[in-house]
Amino acid sequence: MGRSRALLLCFAATPPLLACWEGALLGVTQTSVTKVLVTPAADTLTAIGATSQFVAVAVDQSGRVVNGITISWNSSNAAVASVNASGMATARANGQATIGASVGAATGLAVLTVAQP
């Protein structure tokens, strides 16, 4: 069913004070992300080029998981470890970096240590 038909059905089935737009109700407050949880909280890599997969979960003020949002990843020290858009961190040099996952103002952190013997 095309978008215009879906919208017409949504409007026809909705009380007069609400309107639908691509499945969301206008006039209803969207859930706000208040915390981002990152796992593992800490990891150690022992070889340059080794990787560690970090996973982030966004939660709202009630502790419920918020799905369908974009999480931004960053490294506090890209010379030690870089991180891609999927949360995969790669060891670059010995040292320590904080891996961050953010949604708006909410940020979760993990520590990655690179200790090549």
CNS distance restraints for C-alpha pairs under 8 A (distance, minus, plus):
assign (resid   1 and name CA) (resid   5 and name CA) 6.41 0.50 0.50
assign (resid   1 and name CA) (resid   6 and name CA) 6.60 0.50 0.50
assign (resid   2 and name CA) (resid   6 and name CA) 6.34 0.50 0.50
assign (resid   3 and name CA) (resid   7 and name CA) 6.17 0.50 0.50
assign (resid   3 and name CA) (resid  22 and name CA) 7.99 0.50 0.50
assign (resid   4 and name CA) (resid   8 and name CA) 6.20 0.50 0.50
assign (resid   5 and name CA) (resid   9 and name CA) 6.20 0.50 0.50
assign (resid   6 and name CA) (resid  10 and name CA) 6.11 0.50 0.50
assign (resid   7 and name CA) (resid  11 and name CA) 6.13 0.50 0.50
assign (resid   7 and name CA) (resid  20 and name CA) 6.88 0.50 0.50
assign (resid   7 and name CA) (resid  21 and name CA) 6.72 0.50 0.50
assign (resid   7 and name CA) (resid  22 and name CA) 7.17 0.50 0.50
assign (resid   8 and name CA) (resid  12 and name CA) 6.10 0.50 0.50
assign (resid   9 and name CA) (resid  13 and name CA) 6.10 0.50 0.50
assign (resid  10 and name CA) (resid  14 and name CA) 6.12 0.50 0.50
assign (resid  10 and name CA) (resid  19 and name CA) 7.50 0.50 0.50
assign (resid  10 and name CA) (resid  20 and name CA) 5.83 0.50 0.50
assign (resid  11 and name CA) (resid  19 and name CA) 5.90 0.50 0.50
assign (resid  11 and name CA) (resid  20 and name CA) 6.26 0.50 0.50
assign (resid  14 and name CA) (resid  18 and name CA) 6.27 0.50 0.50
assign (resid  14 and name CA) (resid  19 and name CA) 6.52 0.50 0.50
assign (resid  14 and name CA) (resid  20 and name CA) 7.59 0.50 0.50
assign (resid  15 and name CA) (resid  19 and name CA) 7.84 0.50 0.50
assign (resid  18 and name CA) (resid  25 and name CA) 6.64 0.50 0.50
assign (resid  18 and name CA) (resid  26 and name CA) 6.28 0.50 0.50
assign (resid  18 and name CA) (resid  27 and name CA) 6.68 0.50 0.50
assign (resid  19 and name CA) (resid  25 and name CA) 6.00 0.50 0.50
assign (resid  19 and name CA) (resid  26 and name CA) 5.65 0.50 0.50
assign (resid  19 and name CA) (resid  27 and name CA) 7.93 0.50 0.50
assign (resid  20 and name CA) (resid  24 and name CA) 5.66 0.50 0.50
assign (resid  20 and name CA) (resid  25 and name CA) 4.82 0.50 0.50
assign (resid  20 and name CA) (resid  26 and name CA) 6.08 0.50 0.50
assign (resid  21 and name CA) (resid  25 and name CA) 6.56 0.50 0.50
assign (resid  21 and name CA) (resid  26 and name CA) 7.06 0.50 0.50
assign (resid  31 and name CA) (resid  60 and name CA) 6.46 0.50 0.50
assign (resid  31 and name CA) (resid  66 and name CA) 7.49 0.50 0.50
assign (resid  32 and name CA) (resid  60 and name CA) 5.61 0.50 0.50
assign (resid  32 and name CA) (resid  61 and name CA) 7.30 0.50 0.50
assign (resid  33 and name CA) (resid  58 and name CA) 6.11 0.50 0.50
assign (resid  33 and name CA) (resid  59 and name CA) 5.46 0.50 0.50
assign (resid  33 and name CA) (resid  60 and name CA) 4.54 0.50 0.50
assign (resid  33 and name CA) (resid  61 and name CA) 7.09 0.50 0.50
assign (resid  33 and name CA) (resid  66 and name CA) 6.99 0.50 0.50
assign (resid  33 and name CA) (resid 103 and name CA) 6.93 0.50 0.50
assign (resid  33 and name CA) (resid 104 and name CA) 7.72 0.50 0.50
assign (resid  33 and name CA) (resid 106 and name CA) 6.62 0.50 0.50
assign (resid  34 and name CA) (resid  58 and name CA) 7.64 0.50 0.50
assign (resid  34 and name CA) (resid  59 and name CA) 6.20 0.50 0.50
assign (resid  34 and name CA) (resid  60 and name CA) 5.10 0.50 0.50
assign (resid  34 and name CA) (resid  61 and name CA) 5.64 0.50 0.50
assign (resid  34 and name CA) (resid 105 and name CA) 7.87 0.50 0.50
assign (resid  34 and name CA) (resid 106 and name CA) 5.53 0.50 0.50
assign (resid  35 and name CA) (resid  58 and name CA) 5.96 0.50 0.50
assign (resid  35 and name CA) (resid  59 and name CA) 5.42 0.50 0.50
assign (resid  35 and name CA) (resid  60 and name CA) 6.65 0.50 0.50
assign (resid  35 and name CA) (resid  61 and name CA) 7.77 0.50 0.50
assign (resid  35 and name CA) (resid 106 and name CA) 5.23 0.50 0.50
assign (resid  35 and name CA) (resid 107 and name CA) 6.45 0.50 0.50
assign (resid  35 and name CA) (resid 108 and name CA) 6.92 0.50 0.50
assign (resid  36 and name CA) (resid  56 and name CA) 6.39 0.50 0.50
assign (resid  36 and name CA) (resid  57 and name CA) 5.60 0.50 0.50
assign (resid  36 and name CA) (resid  58 and name CA) 4.48 0.50 0.50
assign (resid  36 and name CA) (resid  59 and name CA) 6.25 0.50 0.50
assign (resid  36 and name CA) (resid 101 and name CA) 6.90 0.50 0.50
assign (resid  36 and name CA) (resid 102 and name CA) 6.79 0.50 0.50
assign (resid  36 and name CA) (resid 103 and name CA) 7.33 0.50 0.50
assign (resid  36 and name CA) (resid 106 and name CA) 6.10 0.50 0.50
assign (resid  36 and name CA) (resid 107 and name CA) 5.39 0.50 0.50
assign (resid  36 and name CA) (resid 108 and name CA) 4.60 0.50 0.50
assign (resid  37 and name CA) (resid  56 and name CA) 5.43 0.50 0.50
assign (resid  37 and name CA) (resid  57 and name CA) 5.18 0.50 0.50
assign (resid  37 and name CA) (resid  58 and name CA) 6.43 0.50 0.50
assign (resid  37 and name CA) (resid  59 and name CA) 7.82 0.50 0.50
assign (resid  37 and name CA) (resid 108 and name CA) 5.27 0.50 0.50
assign (resid  37 and name CA) (resid 109 and name CA) 7.57 0.50 0.50
assign (resid  38 and name CA) (resid  54 and name CA) 6.69 0.50 0.50
assign (resid  38 and name CA) (resid  55 and name CA) 5.61 0.50 0.50
assign (resid  38 and name CA) (resid  56 and name CA) 4.44 0.50 0.50
assign (resid  38 and name CA) (resid  57 and name CA) 6.62 0.50 0.50
assign (resid  38 and name CA) (resid 101 and name CA) 7.09 0.50 0.50
assign (resid  38 and name CA) (resid 108 and name CA) 5.67 0.50 0.50
assign (resid  38 and name CA) (resid 109 and name CA) 6.13 0.50 0.50
assign (resid  38 and name CA) (resid 110 and name CA) 6.30 0.50 0.50
assign (resid  39 and name CA) (resid  54 and name CA) 5.66 0.50 0.50
assign (resid  39 and name CA) (resid  55 and name CA) 5.34 0.50 0.50
assign (resid  39 and name CA) (resid  56 and name CA) 6.52 0.50 0.50
assign (resid  39 and name CA) (resid 110 and name CA) 7.15 0.50 0.50
assign (resid  40 and name CA) (resid  54 and name CA) 6.21 0.50 0.50
assign (resid  40 and name CA) (resid  55 and name CA) 7.35 0.50 0.50
assign (resid  40 and name CA) (resid 110 and name CA) 6.89 0.50 0.50
assign (resid  41 and name CA) (resid 109 and name CA) 7.18 0.50 0.50
assign (resid  41 and name CA) (resid 110 and name CA) 4.52 0.50 0.50
assign (resid  41 and name CA) (resid 111 and name CA) 6.35 0.50 0.50
assign (resid  42 and name CA) (resid 110 and name CA) 5.42 0.50 0.50
assign (resid  42 and name CA) (resid 111 and name CA) 4.62 0.50 0.50
assign (resid  42 and name CA) (resid 112 and name CA) 5.74 0.50 0.50
assign (resid  42 and name CA) (resid 113 and name CA) 7.88 0.50 0.50
assign (resid  43 and name CA) (resid  52 and name CA) 7.58 0.50 0.50
assign (resid  43 and name CA) (resid 111 and name CA) 6.51 0.50 0.50
assign (resid  43 and name CA) (resid 112 and name CA) 5.05 0.50 0.50
assign (resid  43 and name CA) (resid 113 and name CA) 6.33 0.50 0.50
assign (resid  44 and name CA) (resid 112 and name CA) 5.76 0.50 0.50
assign (resid  44 and name CA) (resid 113 and name CA) 4.63 0.50 0.50
assign (resid  44 and name CA) (resid 114 and name CA) 5.74 0.50 0.50
assign (resid  44 and name CA) (resid 115 and name CA) 7.01 0.50 0.50
assign (resid  45 and name CA) (resid  50 and name CA) 6.34 0.50 0.50
assign (resid  45 and name CA) (resid  51 and name CA) 7.26 0.50 0.50
assign (resid  45 and name CA) (resid  52 and name CA) 7.60 0.50 0.50
assign (resid  45 and name CA) (resid  91 and name CA) 6.82 0.50 0.50
assign (resid  45 and name CA) (resid 112 and name CA) 7.56 0.50 0.50
assign (resid  45 and name CA) (resid 113 and name CA) 6.27 0.50 0.50
assign (resid  45 and name CA) (resid 114 and name CA) 4.86 0.50 0.50
assign (resid  45 and name CA) (resid 115 and name CA) 6.19 0.50 0.50
assign (resid  45 and name CA) (resid 116 and name CA) 7.33 0.50 0.50
assign (resid  46 and name CA) (resid  50 and name CA) 7.34 0.50 0.50
assign (resid  46 and name CA) (resid 114 and name CA) 5.92 0.50 0.50
assign (resid  46 and name CA) (resid 115 and name CA) 4.91 0.50 0.50
assign (resid  46 and name CA) (resid 116 and name CA) 4.37 0.50 0.50
assign (resid  46 and name CA) (resid 117 and name CA) 6.80 0.50 0.50
assign (resid  47 and name CA) (resid  91 and name CA) 7.03 0.50 0.50
assign (resid  47 and name CA) (resid 114 and name CA) 7.33 0.50 0.50
assign (resid  47 and name CA) (resid 115 and name CA) 7.14 0.50 0.50
assign (resid  47 and name CA) (resid 116 and name CA) 4.92 0.50 0.50
assign (resid  47 and name CA) (resid 117 and name CA) 7.81 0.50 0.50
assign (resid  48 and name CA) (resid  90 and name CA) 7.81 0.50 0.50
assign (resid  48 and name CA) (resid  91 and name CA) 5.03 0.50 0.50
assign (resid  48 and name CA) (resid  92 and name CA) 5.41 0.50 0.50
assign (resid  48 and name CA) (resid  93 and name CA) 6.19 0.50 0.50
assign (resid  48 and name CA) (resid  94 and name CA) 7.92 0.50 0.50
assign (resid  48 and name CA) (resid 114 and name CA) 7.71 0.50 0.50
assign (resid  48 and name CA) (resid 116 and name CA) 6.71 0.50 0.50
assign (resid  49 and name CA) (resid  90 and name CA) 5.72 0.50 0.50
assign (resid  49 and name CA) (resid  91 and name CA) 5.03 0.50 0.50
assign (resid  49 and name CA) (resid  92 and name CA) 6.18 0.50 0.50
assign (resid  50 and name CA) (resid  90 and name CA) 5.75 0.50 0.50
assign (resid  50 and name CA) (resid  91 and name CA) 5.52 0.50 0.50
assign (resid  51 and name CA) (resid  88 and name CA) 6.62 0.50 0.50
assign (resid  51 and name CA) (resid  89 and name CA) 5.42 0.50 0.50
assign (resid  51 and name CA) (resid  90 and name CA) 4.47 0.50 0.50
assign (resid  51 and name CA) (resid  91 and name CA) 6.31 0.50 0.50
assign (resid  52 and name CA) (resid  88 and name CA) 5.79 0.50 0.50
assign (resid  52 and name CA) (resid  89 and name CA) 5.23 0.50 0.50
assign (resid  52 and name CA) (resid  90 and name CA) 6.67 0.50 0.50
assign (resid  53 and name CA) (resid  87 and name CA) 5.90 0.50 0.50
assign (resid  53 and name CA) (resid  88 and name CA) 4.45 0.50 0.50
assign (resid  53 and name CA) (resid  89 and name CA) 6.24 0.50 0.50
assign (resid  54 and name CA) (resid  87 and name CA) 4.97 0.50 0.50
assign (resid  54 and name CA) (resid  88 and name CA) 6.01 0.50 0.50
assign (resid  54 and name CA) (resid  89 and name CA) 7.30 0.50 0.50
assign (resid  55 and name CA) (resid  87 and name CA) 6.29 0.50 0.50
assign (resid  56 and name CA) (resid  71 and name CA) 7.61 0.50 0.50
assign (resid  56 and name CA) (resid  87 and name CA) 7.91 0.50 0.50
assign (resid  56 and name CA) (resid 101 and name CA) 6.54 0.50 0.50
assign (resid  56 and name CA) (resid 108 and name CA) 7.66 0.50 0.50
assign (resid  57 and name CA) (resid  65 and name CA) 6.82 0.50 0.50
assign (resid  57 and name CA) (resid  66 and name CA) 7.70 0.50 0.50
assign (resid  58 and name CA) (resid  65 and name CA) 5.81 0.50 0.50
assign (resid  58 and name CA) (resid  66 and name CA) 5.49 0.50 0.50
assign (resid  58 and name CA) (resid  67 and name CA) 7.45 0.50 0.50
assign (resid  58 and name CA) (resid 103 and name CA) 7.44 0.50 0.50
assign (resid  59 and name CA) (resid  63 and name CA) 5.36 0.50 0.50
assign (resid  59 and name CA) (resid  64 and name CA) 5.21 0.50 0.50
assign (resid  59 and name CA) (resid  65 and name CA) 4.38 0.50 0.50
assign (resid  59 and name CA) (resid  66 and name CA) 5.29 0.50 0.50
assign (resid  60 and name CA) (resid  64 and name CA) 5.47 0.50 0.50
assign (resid  60 and name CA) (resid  65 and name CA) 6.56 0.50 0.50
assign (resid  60 and name CA) (resid  66 and name CA) 6.48 0.50 0.50
assign (resid  69 and name CA) (resid 103 and name CA) 7.88 0.50 0.50
assign (resid  70 and name CA) (resid 103 and name CA) 6.93 0.50 0.50
assign (resid  71 and name CA) (resid 101 and name CA) 6.23 0.50 0.50
assign (resid  71 and name CA) (resid 102 and name CA) 5.60 0.50 0.50
assign (resid  71 and name CA) (resid 103 and name CA) 5.41 0.50 0.50
assign (resid  72 and name CA) (resid  85 and name CA) 6.60 0.50 0.50
assign (resid  72 and name CA) (resid 101 and name CA) 5.54 0.50 0.50
assign (resid  72 and name CA) (resid 102 and name CA) 5.10 0.50 0.50
assign (resid  72 and name CA) (resid 103 and name CA) 6.55 0.50 0.50
assign (resid  73 and name CA) (resid  83 and name CA) 6.64 0.50 0.50
assign (resid  73 and name CA) (resid  84 and name CA) 6.79 0.50 0.50
assign (resid  73 and name CA) (resid  85 and name CA) 5.87 0.50 0.50
assign (resid  73 and name CA) (resid  86 and name CA) 7.58 0.50 0.50
assign (resid  73 and name CA) (resid  87 and name CA) 6.20 0.50 0.50
assign (resid  73 and name CA) (resid  99 and name CA) 7.24 0.50 0.50
assign (resid  73 and name CA) (resid 100 and name CA) 5.59 0.50 0.50
assign (resid  73 and name CA) (resid 101 and name CA) 4.61 0.50 0.50
assign (resid  73 and name CA) (resid 102 and name CA) 6.48 0.50 0.50
assign (resid  74 and name CA) (resid  82 and name CA) 7.64 0.50 0.50
assign (resid  74 and name CA) (resid  83 and name CA) 6.09 0.50 0.50
assign (resid  74 and name CA) (resid  84 and name CA) 7.77 0.50 0.50
assign (resid  74 and name CA) (resid  99 and name CA) 5.86 0.50 0.50
assign (resid  74 and name CA) (resid 100 and name CA) 5.15 0.50 0.50
assign (resid  74 and name CA) (resid 101 and name CA) 6.63 0.50 0.50
assign (resid  75 and name CA) (resid  81 and name CA) 6.71 0.50 0.50
assign (resid  75 and name CA) (resid  82 and name CA) 5.95 0.50 0.50
assign (resid  75 and name CA) (resid  83 and name CA) 6.18 0.50 0.50
assign (resid  75 and name CA) (resid  97 and name CA) 6.29 0.50 0.50
assign (resid  75 and name CA) (resid  98 and name CA) 5.76 0.50 0.50
assign (resid  75 and name CA) (resid  99 and name CA) 4.71 0.50 0.50
assign (resid  75 and name CA) (resid 100 and name CA) 6.20 0.50 0.50
assign (resid  76 and name CA) (resid  97 and name CA) 5.48 0.50 0.50
assign (resid  76 and name CA) (resid  98 and name CA) 5.16 0.50 0.50
assign (resid  76 and name CA) (resid  99 and name CA) 6.51 0.50 0.50
assign (resid  76 and name CA) (resid 100 and name CA) 7.69 0.50 0.50
assign (resid  77 and name CA) (resid  81 and name CA) 6.30 0.50 0.50
assign (resid  77 and name CA) (resid  82 and name CA) 7.59 0.50 0.50
assign (resid  77 and name CA) (resid  96 and name CA) 7.45 0.50 0.50
assign (resid  77 and name CA) (resid  97 and name CA) 5.06 0.50 0.50
assign (resid  77 and name CA) (resid  98 and name CA) 7.13 0.50 0.50
assign (resid  78 and name CA) (resid  82 and name CA) 4.82 0.50 0.50
assign (resid  78 and name CA) (resid  83 and name CA) 7.95 0.50 0.50
assign (resid  78 and name CA) (resid  92 and name CA) 7.75 0.50 0.50
assign (resid  78 and name CA) (resid  97 and name CA) 7.55 0.50 0.50
assign (resid  79 and name CA) (resid  92 and name CA) 6.04 0.50 0.50
assign (resid  79 and name CA) (resid  93 and name CA) 6.46 0.50 0.50
assign (resid  80 and name CA) (resid  91 and name CA) 6.10 0.50 0.50
assign (resid  80 and name CA) (resid  92 and name CA) 4.82 0.50 0.50
assign (resid  80 and name CA) (resid  93 and name CA) 4.55 0.50 0.50
assign (resid  80 and name CA) (resid  94 and name CA) 6.10 0.50 0.50
assign (resid  80 and name CA) (resid  95 and name CA) 5.78 0.50 0.50
assign (resid  80 and name CA) (resid  96 and name CA) 6.42 0.50 0.50
assign (resid  80 and name CA) (resid  97 and name CA) 6.30 0.50 0.50
assign (resid  80 and name CA) (resid 114 and name CA) 7.03 0.50 0.50
assign (resid  81 and name CA) (resid  89 and name CA) 6.25 0.50 0.50
assign (resid  81 and name CA) (resid  90 and name CA) 5.35 0.50 0.50
assign (resid  81 and name CA) (resid  91 and name CA) 4.61 0.50 0.50
assign (resid  81 and name CA) (resid  92 and name CA) 5.17 0.50 0.50
assign (resid  81 and name CA) (resid  93 and name CA) 7.08 0.50 0.50
assign (resid  81 and name CA) (resid  96 and name CA) 7.84 0.50 0.50
assign (resid  81 and name CA) (resid  97 and name CA) 6.28 0.50 0.50
assign (resid  81 and name CA) (resid 112 and name CA) 7.68 0.50 0.50
assign (resid  81 and name CA) (resid 114 and name CA) 7.76 0.50 0.50
assign (resid  82 and name CA) (resid  89 and name CA) 5.44 0.50 0.50
assign (resid  82 and name CA) (resid  90 and name CA) 5.35 0.50 0.50
assign (resid  82 and name CA) (resid  91 and name CA) 6.87 0.50 0.50
assign (resid  82 and name CA) (resid  92 and name CA) 7.18 0.50 0.50
assign (resid  83 and name CA) (resid  87 and name CA) 5.85 0.50 0.50
assign (resid  83 and name CA) (resid  88 and name CA) 5.37 0.50 0.50
assign (resid  83 and name CA) (resid  89 and name CA) 4.10 0.50 0.50
assign (resid  83 and name CA) (resid  90 and name CA) 6.32 0.50 0.50
assign (resid  83 and name CA) (resid  99 and name CA) 7.45 0.50 0.50
assign (resid  84 and name CA) (resid  88 and name CA) 5.48 0.50 0.50
assign (resid  84 and name CA) (resid  89 and name CA) 6.57 0.50 0.50
assign (resid  91 and name CA) (resid 114 and name CA) 6.18 0.50 0.50
assign (resid  92 and name CA) (resid 114 and name CA) 7.94 0.50 0.50
assign (resid  93 and name CA) (resid 114 and name CA) 6.57 0.50 0.50
assign (resid  93 and name CA) (resid 116 and name CA) 7.92 0.50 0.50
assign (resid  94 and name CA) (resid 113 and name CA) 7.49 0.50 0.50
assign (resid  94 and name CA) (resid 114 and name CA) 4.70 0.50 0.50
assign (resid  94 and name CA) (resid 115 and name CA) 5.15 0.50 0.50
assign (resid  94 and name CA) (resid 116 and name CA) 6.18 0.50 0.50
assign (resid  95 and name CA) (resid 113 and name CA) 5.88 0.50 0.50
assign (resid  95 and name CA) (resid 114 and name CA) 5.24 0.50 0.50
assign (resid  95 and name CA) (resid 115 and name CA) 6.64 0.50 0.50
assign (resid  96 and name CA) (resid 111 and name CA) 7.13 0.50 0.50
assign (resid  96 and name CA) (resid 112 and name CA) 5.73 0.50 0.50
assign (resid  96 and name CA) (resid 113 and name CA) 4.40 0.50 0.50
assign (resid  96 and name CA) (resid 114 and name CA) 6.10 0.50 0.50
assign (resid  97 and name CA) (resid 111 and name CA) 6.02 0.50 0.50
assign (resid  97 and name CA) (resid 112 and name CA) 5.33 0.50 0.50
assign (resid  97 and name CA) (resid 113 and name CA) 6.49 0.50 0.50
assign (resid  98 and name CA) (resid 109 and name CA) 6.49 0.50 0.50
assign (resid  98 and name CA) (resid 110 and name CA) 5.68 0.50 0.50
assign (resid  98 and name CA) (resid 111 and name CA) 4.63 0.50 0.50
assign (resid  98 and name CA) (resid 112 and name CA) 6.11 0.50 0.50
assign (resid  99 and name CA) (resid 109 and name CA) 5.66 0.50 0.50
assign (resid  99 and name CA) (resid 110 and name CA) 5.13 0.50 0.50
assign (resid  99 and name CA) (resid 111 and name CA) 6.04 0.50 0.50
assign (resid  99 and name CA) (resid 112 and name CA) 6.85 0.50 0.50
assign (resid 100 and name CA) (resid 107 and name CA) 6.59 0.50 0.50
assign (resid 100 and name CA) (resid 108 and name CA) 5.72 0.50 0.50
assign (resid 100 and name CA) (resid 109 and name CA) 4.61 0.50 0.50
assign (resid 100 and name CA) (resid 110 and name CA) 6.54 0.50 0.50
assign (resid 101 and name CA) (resid 107 and name CA) 5.56 0.50 0.50
assign (resid 101 and name CA) (resid 108 and name CA) 5.24 0.50 0.50
assign (resid 101 and name CA) (resid 109 and name CA) 6.46 0.50 0.50
assign (resid 102 and name CA) (resid 106 and name CA) 5.65 0.50 0.50
assign (resid 102 and name CA) (resid 107 and name CA) 4.32 0.50 0.50
assign (resid 102 and name CA) (resid 108 and name CA) 6.46 0.50 0.50
assign (resid 103 and name CA) (resid 107 and name CA) 6.50 0.50 0.50
